[in-house]
Amino acid sequence: MSETADKTGQKGDVLVEMHGLRIEGRSDDIWHEIVHGVDVILHRGEVLGLIGESGAGKSTIGLAAMGFARDGCRISGGSIMFDGVDLTKASDESLRQLRGSRIAYVAQSAAAAFNPAHKLIDQYCEAPVQHGIMPRAEAESDAIDLYGRLQLPDPENIGFRYPHQVSGGQLQRAMTAMAMACRPDLIVFDEPTTALDVTTQIEVLSAIRGIVRQFNTAAIYITHDLAVVSQMADRIMVLRHGNLVEEGDTRGMIEDPQKDYTRELLAVRTFRKDLLDEPNAETPLLRVENVSAAYGKSPVLFDVSMDIHRKRTVAVVGESGSGKSTAARVITGLLPPSSGQVYYDGQPLAPDHRKRNKDEKRCLQMIYQMPDTAINPRQRVSSIIGRPLEFYLGMRGADRDARVRELLEMIELDPAEFFDRFPDELSGGQKQRVCIARALAAEPELIICDEVTSALDQLVAEEILKLLQSLQDELGLAYMFITHDLATVRAVADEIVVMLQGEVVEQGPKEQILTPPHHEYTELLLSSVPEMDPDWLDNLLDQRAP
Amino acid sequence: MSQIVKLVAQRLALGLLTLFIISLIIFLCVEMLPGNFSEAILGQAATPETVAAFNRELGLDLPPHERYFTWLFNMVQGDFGRSLASKRELSELLGYRLENTLFLASVAAVIAIPLAVTLGVLAALYRDSFYDRAVNVVTLSSISFPEFFVAYILILILAQNLGWFPAISNINDELGFWEKIYRTALPAFTLTLVCVAHMMRMTRAAIINLLASPYIEMARLKGLRPGRIILKHALPNALAPIINVVVLNMAYLVVGVVLVEVVFVYPGLGQLFVDSVRSRDIPVVQACSLIFAMTYVLLNLLADVLSIMSNPRLLHPR
């Protein structure tokens, strides 16, 4: 198949036209409308960005462009015209013939969306062979060609590996190749880089954009990250609660948003904490000294040292596998180090948490990434927060309840409303607030925050960061802030520790780390964070080109 | 590959340990059976002196631990001892019976396993349809009846009324292969009816369990046919639980046939076992029990190995 020769129609023809699209989702056997009459138009060769927070209905709309509704959802109204065919009226069989051949899908987590039992190339060849577009041998050589165009290493052989033998960023590109297999008219990209590290994200973004342009494929690009979508899309639709907020071409949207909500999304990550004075020379609250640690026989931390002073925030940044969470496990005593020592307020801490006394445990609390799994779904908010009060401080009865209410007020949740709720009745951000209150209940001096905002929508995440900041000002807490997100680091850190493959590559006060000259790896991390500038990716790729 | 060899070696060693413990338990249980062979053979009228003399002759007067270790030691060398009743070499007697039992179990397995897996796959494909419900009802009813009842019903209908198959499955070495199959048909059907439900329901459940996973959604969005999605995308990932329940049922086919063999007067291990318990023929009882135990251990080992082999992460390490 040649590049774009057999594309019917010109760029500019309407390919997809959804009119008054309504989608319902079922919960507790009642159907609720989740998309309330949205109009979408997509032209051939155009990339449309759908952006919004979770629950905005963006994935649902993206899948509707394939005539597909997830289990528990149904398309309840409107029309979806794809190249002259109304998908809402098409038979299952004709929908099946369109999917994979003329409309393809790229999922968020390639690791989960590839079948673990089959080789990549077998999964690649499935759609073209099953749709009768080309024989297996031709599909295979085509796959190798596409793997090369997507800059996968060793394109001749990578297809003959199983999904678990390939890294996340490579899998995501292999999935893009798979979507491209039948040279579809439309590809739906559903948050394809959300699960990736920033440095990997760049590679995948540039590969996706390159291939889509090369074949003049139309695409719906779904993401919650406005900076990412502004690199990819020609036009952007901002969605909220299943409604369209604003629509416009990318550059205009970024430079001159019309609606408040879009402005809020654009303004996200502008929050900065006030800079503090240099830490005083007193003993650090926590000192990690030359710590090395291993899981079984495989070493993961090498000679890590850091100090955390009272009332300060130390941000530990690095990509997945850099050992930042392991460092937290060593500090809390969950993973005794193989060498080195952790000091608290000048006193050595026992390596194993079981050997630490109650007070040592009380002073050091944790907040986790996933508030959903970090709190017991069968306990009410009052007992989740009340438990550390009983355990560490021996509070009972009315005393305890009064303190729980105080804590709820501190985390800006109305005690009257939330005291008796179950976690199911809370939003993600509210759950994370409860986790914060639970950590505060122990009256700690240091809180370890392990990626506390990465599972949250950006606006919610920002609220959480502001809350943590005001609590620090009020209570004089110290934070160890583990994150892979440099925007978060910019917002909250006093000091920064940059980690790579279990080692500290650079550490120091925020201004020093964030002002050039940077360490080589810090530079790579910093430059990989997408910016709200449609030319950012182009400029970066030009700069990095050898 | 070396990882798999290591795993298999580990399981094998554990299997041997299990067998040793089982041999001890078997010995102790048999030891606790009331009465003994001499009393059973010599009858009510025997004087204590004759019983004692008979015991001495058979070595039954020795202390239990001595008898246990002699038995174990001989067993390891392949000497199963002699039957007390017929004085025949056990290895010879058991060999023939075991062969018959394995023959019956294999015939049943060859019918039951493909049938169960096919029914299960179809039930998953057409889940919640009339077919799905019908298969569930039929297989569940057949498993709910005791096997001897199923056996008698089959005899009544297929042997008595229709006369298609013999009611008594008397086989011997002189018969040709197809004649043997023909005579084994009824007990094999009985066993099939009893064990299909388990395997079929597990196949269905294991596949349906996977249908919500992202790679199945991906397969649907690639526009694949529903049958292909089930067979190519769900089934290979559902193999581990299916293999486990299939192998467990194979073990049942070998070990659980006692009742069925008795009903059809089939000359297998089960019937021998029952006869020997009745006559207190201790060496036979012990040897049979050990063979049954060994079947379980070996088949479970097989299940483990096959489950491991069905996991691409272990089969193709990074």
Chai-1 contact restraints between the chains, C-beta under 6 A:
chainA,res_idxA,chainB,res_idxB,connection_type,confidence,min_distance_angstrom,max_distance_angstrom,comment,restraint_id
A,R96,B,G223,contact,1.0,0.0,6.0,A-B,restraint_1
A,R99,B,L221,contact,1.0,0.0,6.0,A-B,restraint_2
A,R99,B,G223,contact,1.0,0.0,6.0,A-B,restraint_3
A,G100,B,K222,contact,1.0,0.0,6.0,A-B,restraint_4
A,G100,B,G223,contact,1.0,0.0,6.0,A-B,restraint_5
A,Y105,B,L221,contact,1.0,0.0,6.0,A-B,restraint_6
A,A107,B,P214,contact,1.0,0.0,6.0,A-B,restraint_7
A,A107,B,M218,contact,1.0,0.0,6.0,A-B,restraint_8
A,A112,B,P214,contact,1.0,0.0,6.0,A-B,restraint_9
A,A113,B,P214,contact,1.0,0.0,6.0,A-B,restraint_10
A,A113,B,Y215,contact,1.0,0.0,6.0,A-B,restraint_11
A,A113,B,M218,contact,1.0,0.0,6.0,A-B,restraint_12
A,N115,B,Y215,contact,1.0,0.0,6.0,A-B,restraint_13
A,N115,B,H233,contact,1.0,0.0,6.0,A-B,restraint_14
A,P116,B,P312,contact,1.0,0.0,6.0,A-B,restraint_15
A,A117,B,P236,contact,1.0,0.0,6.0,A-B,restraint_16
A,A117,B,N237,contact,1.0,0.0,6.0,A-B,restraint_17
A,A117,B,P312,contact,1.0,0.0,6.0,A-B,restraint_18
A,A127,B,K222,contact,1.0,0.0,6.0,A-B,restraint_19
A,Q130,B,L224,contact,1.0,0.0,6.0,A-B,restraint_20
A,Y162,B,P312,contact,1.0,0.0,6.0,A-B,restraint_21
A,Y162,B,H316,contact,1.0,0.0,6.0,A-B,restraint_22
A,H164,B,R313,contact,1.0,0.0,6.0,A-B,restraint_23
A,Q165,B,R318,contact,1.0,0.0,6.0,A-B,restraint_24
